[in-house]
Amino acid sequence: MTVVPNPRPRASLGRVLDDLGATLLDLVQGDAESAEEIGGVVIHDPVDLPVLPPHALVLGVGVDGPEALVALLKELGAARAAGLVVRAPVPATSDVRAAVDASGVALLGLSRGAPWAHLAAMLRSLLAEGDVGVAGPESLGGLPSGDLFAVANAIASLLDAPITIEDRSSRVLAFSGGQDEADPSRVETILGRQVPERYSRYLTERGVFRELHRSDRPVFISPVPDGDDAFSMPRVAIAVRAGDEVLGSIWAAVSGPLSEERAQALQDAAKLVALHLLRVRAGADVERRLRADLLGSALEGGSGAREALDRLGLTGQPLMVFGVAMSAADGAEPVDGATLARERQRLSDAFALHLSAVHPRSAAALVGDVTYGLVPVIGQATEGEERAQRIARDFLDRVGDRSRPVLGIGPVASDLTGLAHSRASVDRILRVLRDGRGERRAARLDDIQVESLMLEVRDLAVARGDRPTGSLARLIAYDRRHQSALVETLEAWLDAFGDVTAAAEALYVHPNTFRYRLRRVAEVGELNLADPEQRFVAMLQLRVLGRPESP
């Protein structure tokens, strides 16, 4: 493996159009040949305007009409954006074209039927290449390491056929140019980033996938009989392996069976694709570990915190601090360690994606069993706290309850000391939320101050080996001997602030029965219920040391 100069821009607008053009994107107006690297992918939100990095590629979801386009192009030009993508057909009026020329922002159209999420995933895959690792891009087989689009185009040239590289679940990882030369099913696959279910089911029933995974030779697949003649071209596919593990497959839309020379070329290409897929997987693991280490160092606030923030691009600005974890709610089904680790990583990836849409310079990583996130504050600190709560609500609404997530929001941190304090606050919040009491899924420290303090006092009591004493100890002993419920009676009365009727309803007993039990509490525990000091001691012991199990 050698380090070589990259023969083409890895993150330019021209590169994006080379790889995604024709099938997904069409250049309507503007210059795509600029050598400037795209600084990030940002989704336009007219309600909460995002902060754009230099040379951003903006996804104009829902932007329609010439007037809206002209206004947005002016804004993006002032922010030095590289391009704007809107849904085709694009109203390319003379005013719109003039706005493109004046702003310097290229205007692109997204093909009808292509999901925005699909485009965003493809773009981030392209732009993430080479972010972490060696100082320069590496070469595998003469192609940039991990660059699956370049590999797909190279294989397409060898076979003279449009190529897709897919994972084990038939999701498209990359594709070559010339897809419009294939049949409608291939175009449908590219637009949906997934082999259509009806074709996947048919191939499974025919045993194509079984044969594909058993053989190391190319497999020829005849066209699928479809009323719409959508799968009219044959396919040749080969599994991509690393040892005994099937990583994915290569699919070529061909006019007929491959010659022996081209079949051998496809076999050799499969080995090269395996190396690139392993590099992509290893690179993702390295990036996760690196970001986790940097984020952990920054949050600890030690000597390496400033350098870690520099490498994350987050120095010199106040930061919002988040923490996301899976709750330990009662009643949840137990899961094995491997499943739990996958769920945590899935939740972490989802949160990182959510924050990247909020701010292009955000950072998120799984540290231990908590995913921490840092987001630069826009405007005043008070505005940052309000925005942090909105970000938390939006994320929890979107991610659902599958992982039982809870989210802690720390105070806005303006310096390294504040960052360490905010992280400590997040940990305190998450401990309360993960305890599973109440319905809250997101909170600030102000919201759970009392619960957090009680947990810390409980820790101190446990560390010292404290046990109930005085009146509470006498009541516990009496309940154990007589199978009574005096401790439960006392706790209900204290919780109801002395309201006998409410306390009796909580225990489902008659108020007169409750009053009798309360008199027994005072007698057996030698407790003066009219004394506020004694009431406080009893309440504190119940909260800190806990009520014992029923005898």
N, C-alpha and C positions, 0 to 999 in steps of 0.2 A: 504494500500500500504506500503510495507516494503522494505528497502534496503537490498539486499542480494548479496553475492559474485556471480560474473558471472561464470557460469559453463563452458564456453568455450570462447576462445579468440574472441573478437569482431572485430578485425582489422588485423588479421594475415593472411598469405598466405594460411594456412591450412583452415581457416574459409572461405576464398573466394572459395577455391576448394570444400569445403563441400556444399556450397550453390549454386554455379554456375557451378560446375563440371559436367561432362558427357554430359549435353545439350549444354553448351556454351564453356567450357574450358577443356583442357586436359593437364595434366602434362607430358611433353616430357622428361625432365631430370632435376635433382636437388632435393634439400631438401625442402619440403613444411611444415615440422613439426617444424620449428623454432618458438619460442614463441615471437619473435620480432614483434611489431606492424608495419603495413605498414604506412609509413609517408605521403603518398599522391599518387595520380594518375597523371601521367605526360605523355603527348603525345610527342613522339620523333619527333624532327624536325632537319633534317641533315643540313639545311641552317642556322637556328638560334638556336643553341644548348641551350636547357632550363637548368635552375638551378635545380638540383635534391635535394629534402629533403632526409635525411637519410632513408634508407629502402623504397625507392620509388618503386612503381609498374609502369613500363614503357610500354606504348602501342606503339609497333613498327609498326605504320601504313606505309605500303609500303615497309617495310624491307624484302628483298627477296635474296635468294642465300646464300650458306654456308660462302663465304668470308665476305659478309656484316654482317652476324650474328656473326661471330667470332670477327670482329673488334668492333662491338657494345657491345658485351659481355665484352670485355676487358675494354672499357670505363666505362660501368656500374659497373663493379667490383671495379674499382678505386673510383667510386662515392658511393659505399656501397649500391647499389640498391638491392631490395629484389627479383624482378622478371622481366622478359621480356615476353610480349605477342606478338606473331606474328600470321599471318594468316596461318591456316592449308591448306594443309599438310606441316609440318615443315621439312626442309631438315636436318634431324638429322644424319649428317655424324659423323665419328669418330673425326674429328677436332672440330666440333660444340660441341659434348659431352665433349671433353677434355676442351674446352673453358668454358663450364658451370661449370665443376668441379673446374677449376682453379680460376674462378672469384667468385664462390659462389652465382651466380645469377641464380635462377630457370628459366627454359625455358618452356613456356606454349604456346599451340596452340589454336587459336580462331576458332570455327566451321565455316565452309563455310556457307554463307547465313546470318550470324549474323552481323548486322551493328556495326561498331565501336562505334557510338554514343549510341547505346543500351547498349553495354558493359560498356562504361564510366559512363552512368547514373546509372546502377546497382551497379558498384563499388563504386561510390560516395555515393550512398544510404547506402551501407553497412558500409563504412568507416566513415560516418557522425554520426552514432549512438552514442549518449552520449556525443557529443562535447560540448553541452551547457546544463546547468541545474544543477542537484544536484551533489554532489561530487562523488557519486558512481552510478552505474546503478540501476534503479528501476525495480521492478518486478510487472507484471500484470498476475495473474493466474499462477504464478510459472515460467513465461518466461520473459526474459529481455524486459522491456518496449519499445515499438516501433519496436521491432525486428520481422518484418513480415515474414522473412525467417524461423526463429525458430518456429513461430506460424504455418506456412504452413506445416513444417515437422511434428509437433505435431498432426495436424489434419489428415495428411496423415497416420500417425501411427494408429490413432483411426479408420479410415475408411478403411484402407488397400487399398488406392487408391491414385494416384498422384493428387496433389492439385495445383490450381492457385488462387491467391487472386487478384482481378481486381477492378479498379475504375469504376465510372459510365459510362465512355466512352469505356469500355472493354480494357483498357490498363493494362498490367500485372504489378502489384506492387511487387509481390514476388511469388515464386513457390517452391514446395517441390522437394525432390529427386525422382528418379524413373520415370521421364517423358518419358524415352525411352521405358517404358512398355506400354505407351498409344499409340494412333494411330498417323498417320502422321500429322493430323491437329493440334494436341496438340504441337508436336515438332515445326511445322511452327509458331504457336502462340508464343512459347517461344523465338524462334530465332528472330521474328519480334517485340516482346514485345507488340503485339496487335493482337486481334482476327482477322483473315483474313476477308476482307470485304464481300466476297461471303457468308461466314457462318454467319456473323453478320446480313447481309440483310435477309438471310433465317430465322434466329431466330426471327427477327423483324416481318417478314411477317406471321410467325406461331403464333405470339402473345406471344412468350416465355418471352420476356422482360417485357411486360405488366403484365403477370401473376406473374413473379418474383417480380416486384415492388409492386404488390397488396397483396401478401401473405407473412406471416412470417414463412411458412413451406417450406421444401425443394421441389423443382420442378424437376420432372423427364423429361428428354428430350431424345427422341428416336434418333438414328443415322440419319444424314442428307444423303439423297440419292445423291451420287456423283459418277460420272463416274469412277473416280480413286479410289473409296472406301477410300477416305482420312479421312472421319468422320465415322469410323466404330464402335466406342465404344459409348455407351450411356453416357449421362452426368447427374449429379445431381447438381443443383445449389440452392443457397439460398442468399437472399439479406442481406446485412449488414446495419443495421439501427442504428441511434442515435435519438430516438424519432420518429418524422415523416420524418426525413431526411434520404434518402438512400445514404450511403457513398460509397457503392461498392457491391461486391458480391464474393462468394466462389464457385468455380467450381471443381467438382471431376469427373475424367474419370473412370467409373465403368463398371462392367460386367452386372449389372442388378439393379432393384430397391433396395433401402436400406431397411434393416430390421427396425422395429420400434425403436429398441435400437440405431442403428446407425443414424437414422433420428433425434432422440432426441439429440444425441451427436453432430450432425452437427448444430442443432439449438443453443445448448449451445455454440458451438465454434463461431458461428456468433456474439453472444453477446461479447465474448472475443475479436474477431477481431475488433469490433466496438470501444472498449476501446483503442486498440493499434492504430487504425487509428486516433482516436481523439488525442491520445498522440503524434503521428507523426505530425499532423497538429498543435497542440499547441506548440510542440517543435520547429517547423519551425518558428512560429510566435514569440516565445520567442527569438530564435537565431537572427532573423531579428532585433528585437527591441534592443537586447543587442549589436549587431554589429553596429547598427545605433548610439546608445548612445556612444560607445567607439570611433567610427570614428569621431562623432561630437566633443567629448571632445578633441581628438587629434588635430583636425583641428583648434579648437579655440585657442590653444596654452596657455591655462591657467594653473592653478596649477595641475590639474588632467591630463594634456596632456601626461606627461611622463609615468604615470601609465597606461593610456589607450593604449599607444604604446606598453608597455611591454606586456599587455594582448593580443594585436593583434600580438605579435611576430615581431615587426618592429622597435625596438630600435637599435641605434648604426649604422645606415646605411643611406646613402642619398636615398631620395624617389622621385619618379615621382608622380605628383598629377593630377588627371583627374576629370572632372565634366561632367556628361551627363544629358541632359534634353530634354523634348519635346518642340519643337519650337512653337511660336504663330504666324505662318505665316498667312498672309491674305488669305482669300478664303477657309480656312479649315472649315469643317463642325463642328458645335458645338456639344459637347457631354456632357452627364450628369456627375455629380460628381463621381458616382460609377464607370462608365466606364473609366473615366479619371484616377481614382486611380488604377484600374486594369491594364491599359496600362502602367502607370508609374512603377508599380511593375513588370510587364512583362519585360519592358525595363531594369529595375534594375537587375533582375535575369539573363537576357541575358548578361549584361555587367560583372556581377560577374563571370559567367561561362567563359566568354572570358578571363578575367584577370587571372583566376585560371589556364588556359592553358598556359598563358604567364609566370607566376611565381607562384610556389606553396605557397609562403608566402604572396601573394597579399591579399588585403582586399577591399571590396566594400560594400556600404550600401546606402539605400535611406534615405536622411536627408532632411525633408521638401519635396520639389518637385524636388530636384536634387540628382542624384546618384553620390557620390564621390568615387573615387578609389585611392588606394595607392599601388604602385609597387616598390620594391627595385630596385635601379640602379645597373646595372652590368657594371663595367669599369668606364671611366671618365664621368664627368657631361655632356660634349658635346655629348658623345655617348648616354647618357640617353635621351637627348632632341630629338635626331634623332630617337631613338627607340620608344619614346613616340608618335611621329608623325606617325610612321609606325603602331603602335598598334591602334591608332585612326582611320587611314584609313582602316585597316583590319576590325575593328569592324563595321564601318559605311557601308562598302561594304557588309558585311554579314547580317546585321540586316535589310537592306532595308529602304524604306520610309514610312512604315505603321504608325509609331509613330512620323514621322517628327523629328527624333532625331538630336540634335546638340551636339558637344563635345568640351569642353575647355581644353587646356593643360597648366598647370601652370609651372612656373620655377622649376627646380630641387631643392628640399629642403634638406639641409644638417643638420639642427638642428630644434628645436621647433619654434624659431622665423621665420625661413625660411618657415616652414610648414604653419604657420598662414598667412604669406605673399603670399604663393603660392595659398592657398585656396581663399584669397581675389582676386587674379589675375584671378582665374578660374571664380569666380562670375562675375567679370567685363566682361570677355570674353563671358560668356553665355548670359549676358544681351544684348550685341550687336548682337550675333547670333540669339537669340530668337526674336529680333525685326523684323526679317524676311527680312531685306534688303540685296540684293545680293544673290549669290548662294552658299556661303561658308557654310559648315556644320561642319568644325573643324578648330580651329585656336589657335595660341599662342597670348600672349598679344602684342608682337611686330607686329603682323599682323593687329591688329585692334586698335592700340594705339589712333589714331586720332578719330575714331568713339566713343571709350570709353570716351575720354576726352570731346567730344562734348555732350554726354549724361549727364556727370557729371555737365558740365557748365549749361546745360538746367535745371537740377534739381535745381541748385542754383538760376537760374532766376525764376523758378516757385515758389520756396519757398519764394523768396522776392517779388513776385507779379509783376515782371517786365513786361512792355508792350513796343511795338515798339514806338520809339520816333524819332524826327527829320525828315529827308528826307523819311524814310520808312513809318512813320506814315502819312505823307502828301500823299504819293502815295496810301496807303491803303484807306484812306478816299476818294480820287479822284476816285479810281476804284469802290467803293461802290456807289458813287453818279452817275457815268456816265456809269457803266457797262463796263468798259474798262479793259485792261490787262497790265497795266504799271508795276505792281509788277512782274508778270510773265515774262515780257520782260527784266526787270533788272536782275532777277535770271538767265535767260537763257544766257544773255550776260556775267555775272560774271562766270558762269559755263564753258562757252566757252573761257574764258580767253581773252575776247575782240574780238574774231573772229566773225564778223557779219554774214558771210556766214554760219558758223557752227551753230550759235545760231538761225538764221532764219530757217535752215533745221530742227532743233529740234522742232520748233513751227509750222512747215509747212506753213510758210508765205514767201512772196517774200523779198529778201534782202532790196529792197527800202522801202517796208512797214515797215520792222524791223527798218531801220535807222530813219524813221519818228517817230516811237514809241519811239526810244531811245532818240531822241531830246525832245520829250514830257516828258520822264522820268527826264531828266536834268532840264527842265523848271518847271514842276509841283513840283518835289521834291526838287528843289533848290539844286541840287546835282552836284558837279564838278567831272565828271567821270575821269578826268585826275589826280585827287588827290588820291594817294595811300591810305592815311589815311581814306578818306571818303569811298573809295571802300571797305576797310577792315571792317569798321564799318557796312556798309550795308550788306556785306556778313555774318558777325558774327551774326547780328540780324536775318537775314533770316535763318541761320543754327540753332541758339539757340531758337529763339522764334517761328520759323516756318512761312511758308507762309499761309495767311488766305485762307479759302474756297472761291471759286469763287462766286461772288454776284449772 
